[in-house]
Amino acid sequence: MKKNITLIFILLLQTIFIAQDLSSLNKLVDKYQSSKLFKNSIWALHARYLDSGKIILDENSEVSVAPASNMKLFTTSAALEILGEDYKFSTKIYYDGSIDNSGNLKGNIYIVGGGDPTLGYDLVKGSLPLDELMDTWVKAISEKGIKTIRGNVIADALLYDAKPIPDMWDWIDIGNYYGASSTALTINNNLYFLYFKPAANVGETAEVLRMKPEIPGLTFTNYMKTGKKGSGDNGYIYCAPLQYNATLRGTIPAGSKEFSIKGSIPDPPLFAAQKLISALKKSNISVKGKAIKLLDLQIYDDSKLITETISPPLKDIVYIVNKRSDNLYTEMLLKALALNAKGKGDIESGTEAVKEYLEKNGINTDGLIMYDGCGLSRSDAITAKMMVDLLEMLTKKKHFDSFFNSLAVVGDPGDIGYFSSMGRGTEIEKNAHIKSGVISGVRAYSGYLKDKKGRTIIFSLIANNFNGEGSDVSFVHKKIMIELAKLN
């Protein structure tokens, strides 16, 4: 009898402590919900325990909100399931025609894009940087005995459709590196660096110095100004795909000898062909023709395969996508899973495939709107509950470790995500694993953390149209995560 009374007393105390913990959390949410910051906003919150499904937070959780880069979790998880975590992309170099005894290729060289987002950029372990990639291709061409190419170097990007960017991306984004076009033949992350010399005085024009790599034919109309010292990168490149005159606006900071921003290559397949011609000529292999793009589908003779470049496995690509929030990689994965699941490598088939993947896994997609895979479109929408449902479902998948390891680790100085200094000395340090979402008027954190007893909490915190700075919202979301981690 005494044991029963003691057990009841312990359970009663636990209930009281849990209620006190939740009271503290609810007071925090109530305080900010009525603040100026969220007065005119949609603030969607959902958190629950993984083991029991007990709901901890539930505010506007089934209202559609723009997720920004939280959308990447939908696309990357779909890619891991549809393509498989060990899936690899292939880029092939072919020739046609014939090679005579003097090393004359009476034909063309073809670069056949296979949708590899990592090609020519060493962001993912195992991928070669641009110049090293070109060296391997030139070496392979040379080993075929080719000394002169009488024809052209032709870029084949026909595996995916010709629509380079989603319809609903903003004009301010698409000329910059984070708005790069996705084609079946991407190269160097489809970006270039543009270097400026800041003026001596604030408000004066910043001089364009150079670009790296050099993009043949690309010119600039320069309205870039010099901002205050320490003001950071507020420069924008306005340039549509296939457009070769870019307009420069905004400011770059004073006080440095030079300052660079990143732009998107107007035509990545064409640039890949141009870059290979340049590398061939440096190695004394003459090219009589020019760099062009293939317009009609072609069947290749495997006996004329020169070399093949294989990407790192998909799990390593997903690791970078979610840790570094790479838009290009995400859009490339969207088209890859579209091709695999729907037979067409286009954006619309990709978003359709993601929706079908969610529904197949029992997730209610009411409120889901996808115009891209990465969340750069302000017109995208999910619900906080849908996000938590996804995160819960993934814990049961064989590829969960690959997905979980791709999330940023809060407060871990050894992590490559953007939150290595966040939450230091608090309950979320090296505890919370999150994906953030940041575009104009949107701030989101979604992921996993553990409470004081080591129980996993899944959460999604998404704010749209707030009154204030995004950093203010991030501060509030950090406080909520800390309160979740304090639960007993």
Secondary structure in CASP SS format (residue, H / E / C, confidence):
PFRMAT SS
TARGET T0000
AUTHOR 0000-0000-0000
METHOD secondary structure of the structure
MODEL  1
M C 1.00
K H 1.00
K H 1.00
N H 1.00
I H 1.00
T H 1.00
L H 1.00
I H 1.00
F H 1.00
I H 1.00
L H 1.00
L H 1.00
L H 1.00
Q H 1.00
T H 1.00
I H 1.00
F H 1.00
I H 1.00
A H 1.00
Q H 1.00
D H 1.00
L H 1.00
S H 1.00
S H 1.00
L H 1.00
N H 1.00
K H 1.00
L H 1.00
V H 1.00
D H 1.00
K H 1.00
Y H 1.00
Q H 1.00
S C 1.00
S C 1.00
K H 1.00
L H 1.00
F H 1.00
K C 1.00
N C 1.00
S C 1.00
I E 1.00
W E 1.00
A E 1.00
L E 1.00
H E 1.00
A E 1.00
R E 1.00
Y E 1.00
L C 1.00
D C 1.00
S C 1.00
G C 1.00
K C 1.00
I E 1.00
I E 1.00
L E 1.00
D E 1.00
E E 1.00
N C 1.00
S C 1.00
E C 1.00
V C 1.00
S C 1.00
V E 1.00
A C 1.00
P C 1.00
A H 1.00
S H 1.00
N H 1.00
M H 1.00
K H 1.00
L H 1.00
F H 1.00
T H 1.00
T H 1.00
S H 1.00
A H 1.00
A H 1.00
L H 1.00
E H 1.00
I H 1.00
L C 1.00
G C 1.00
E C 1.00
D C 1.00
Y C 1.00
K C 1.00
F C 1.00
S E 1.00
T E 1.00
K E 1.00
I E 1.00
Y E 1.00
Y E 1.00
D C 1.00
G C 1.00
S E 1.00
I E 1.00
D C 1.00
N C 1.00
S C 1.00
G C 1.00
N E 1.00
L E 1.00
K E 1.00
G C 1.00
N C 1.00
I E 1.00
Y E 1.00
I E 1.00
V E 1.00
G C 1.00
G C 1.00
G C 1.00
D C 1.00
P C 1.00
T C 1.00
L C 1.00
G C 1.00
Y C 1.00
D C 1.00
L C 1.00
V C 1.00
K C 1.00
G C 1.00
S C 1.00
L C 1.00
P C 1.00
L H 1.00
D H 1.00
E H 1.00
L H 1.00
M H 1.00
D H 1.00
T H 1.00
W H 1.00
V H 1.00
K H 1.00
A H 1.00
I H 1.00
S H 1.00
E H 1.00
K C 1.00
G C 1.00
I C 1.00
K C 1.00
T E 1.00
I E 1.00
R C 1.00
G C 1.00
N C 1.00
V E 1.00
I E 1.00
A E 1.00
D E 1.00
A C 1.00
L C 1.00
L C 1.00
Y C 1.00
D C 1.00
A C 1.00
K C 1.00
P C 1.00
I C 1.00
P C 1.00
D C 1.00
M C 1.00
W C 1.00
D C 1.00
W C 1.00
I C 1.00
D C 1.00
I C 1.00
G C 1.00
N E 1.00
Y H 1.00
Y H 1.00
G H 1.00
A C 1.00
S C 1.00
S C 1.00
T C 1.00
A C 1.00
L C 1.00
T C 1.00
I C 1.00
N H 1.00
N H 1.00
N H 1.00
L E 1.00
Y E 1.00
F E 1.00
L E 1.00
Y E 1.00
F E 1.00
K E 1.00
P C 1.00
A C 1.00
A C 1.00
N C 1.00
V C 1.00
G C 1.00
E C 1.00
T E 1.00
A C 1.00
E E 1.00
V E 1.00
L E 1.00
R E 1.00
M E 1.00
K E 1.00
P C 1.00
E C 1.00
I C 1.00
P C 1.00
G C 1.00
L C 1.00
T E 1.00
F E 1.00
T E 1.00
N E 1.00
Y C 1.00
M C 1.00
K E 1.00
T E 1.00
G E 1.00
K C 1.00
K C 1.00
G C 1.00
S C 1.00
G C 1.00
D C 1.00
N E 1.00
G E 1.00
Y E 1.00
I E 1.00
Y E 1.00
C C 1.00
A C 1.00
P C 1.00
L C 1.00
Q C 1.00
Y C 1.00
N E 1.00
A E 1.00
T E 1.00
L E 1.00
R E 1.00
G E 1.00
T E 1.00
I E 1.00
P E 1.00
A C 1.00
G C 1.00
S C 1.00
K C 1.00
E C 1.00
F E 1.00
S E 1.00
I E 1.00
K E 1.00
G E 1.00
S E 1.00
I C 1.00
P C 1.00
D C 1.00
P H 1.00
P H 1.00
L H 1.00
F H 1.00
A H 1.00
A H 1.00
Q H 1.00
K H 1.00
L H 1.00
I H 1.00
S H 1.00
A H 1.00
L H 1.00
K H 1.00
K H 1.00
S C 1.00
N C 1.00
I C 1.00
S E 1.00
V E 1.00
K C 1.00
G C 1.00
K C 1.00
A E 1.00
I E 1.00
K E 1.00
L C 1.00
L C 1.00
D C 1.00
L C 1.00
Q C 1.00
I C 1.00
Y C 1.00
D C 1.00
D H 1.00
S H 1.00
K H 1.00
L E 1.00
I E 1.00
T E 1.00
E E 1.00
T E 1.00
I E 1.00
S C 1.00
P C 1.00
P C 1.00
L H 1.00
K H 1.00
D H 1.00
I H 1.00
V H 1.00
Y H 1.00
I H 1.00
V H 1.00
N H 1.00
K H 1.00
R H 1.00
S C 1.00
D C 1.00
N H 1.00
L H 1.00
Y H 1.00
T H 1.00
E H 1.00
M H 1.00
L H 1.00
L H 1.00
K H 1.00
A H 1.00
L H 1.00
A H 1.00
L H 1.00
N H 1.00
A H 1.00
K H 1.00
G C 1.00
K C 1.00
G C 1.00
D C 1.00
I H 1.00
E H 1.00
S H 1.00
G H 1.00
T H 1.00
E H 1.00
A H 1.00
V H 1.00
K H 1.00
E H 1.00
Y H 1.00
L H 1.00
E H 1.00
K H 1.00
N C 1.00
G C 1.00
I C 1.00
N C 1.00
T C 1.00
D C 1.00
G C 1.00
L C 1.00
I E 1.00
M C 1.00
Y C 1.00
D C 1.00
G C 1.00
C C 1.00
G C 1.00
L C 1.00
S C 1.00
R C 1.00
S C 1.00
D C 1.00
A E 1.00
I E 1.00
T C 1.00
A H 1.00
K H 1.00
M H 1.00
M H 1.00
V H 1.00
D H 1.00
L H 1.00
L H 1.00
E H 1.00
M H 1.00
L H 1.00
T C 1.00
K C 1.00
K C 1.00
K C 1.00
H C 1.00
F H 1.00
D H 1.00
S H 1.00
F H 1.00
F H 1.00
N C 1.00
S C 1.00
L C 1.00
A E 1.00
V E 1.00
V C 1.00
G C 1.00
D C 1.00
P C 1.00
G C 1.00
D C 1.00
I C 1.00
G C 1.00
Y C 1.00
F C 1.00
S C 1.00
S C 1.00
M C 1.00
G C 1.00
R C 1.00
G C 1.00
T C 1.00
E C 1.00
I C 1.00
E C 1.00
K C 1.00
N C 1.00
A C 1.00
H E 1.00
I E 1.00
K E 1.00
S E 1.00
G E 1.00
V E 1.00
I E 1.00
S C 1.00
G C 1.00
V E 1.00
R E 1.00
A E 1.00
Y E 1.00
S E 1.00
G E 1.00
Y E 1.00
L E 1.00
K E 1.00
D C 1.00
K C 1.00
K C 1.00
G C 1.00
R C 1.00
T E 1.00
I E 1.00
I E 1.00
F E 1.00
S E 1.00
L E 1.00
I E 1.00
A E 1.00
N E 1.00
N C 1.00
F C 1.00
N C 1.00
G C 1.00
E C 1.00
G H 1.00
S H 1.00
D H 1.00
V H 1.00
S H 1.00
F H 1.00
V H 1.00
H H 1.00
K H 1.00
K H 1.00
I H 1.00
M H 1.00
I H 1.00
E H 1.00
L H 1.00
A H 1.00
K H 1.00
L C 1.00
N C 1.00
END
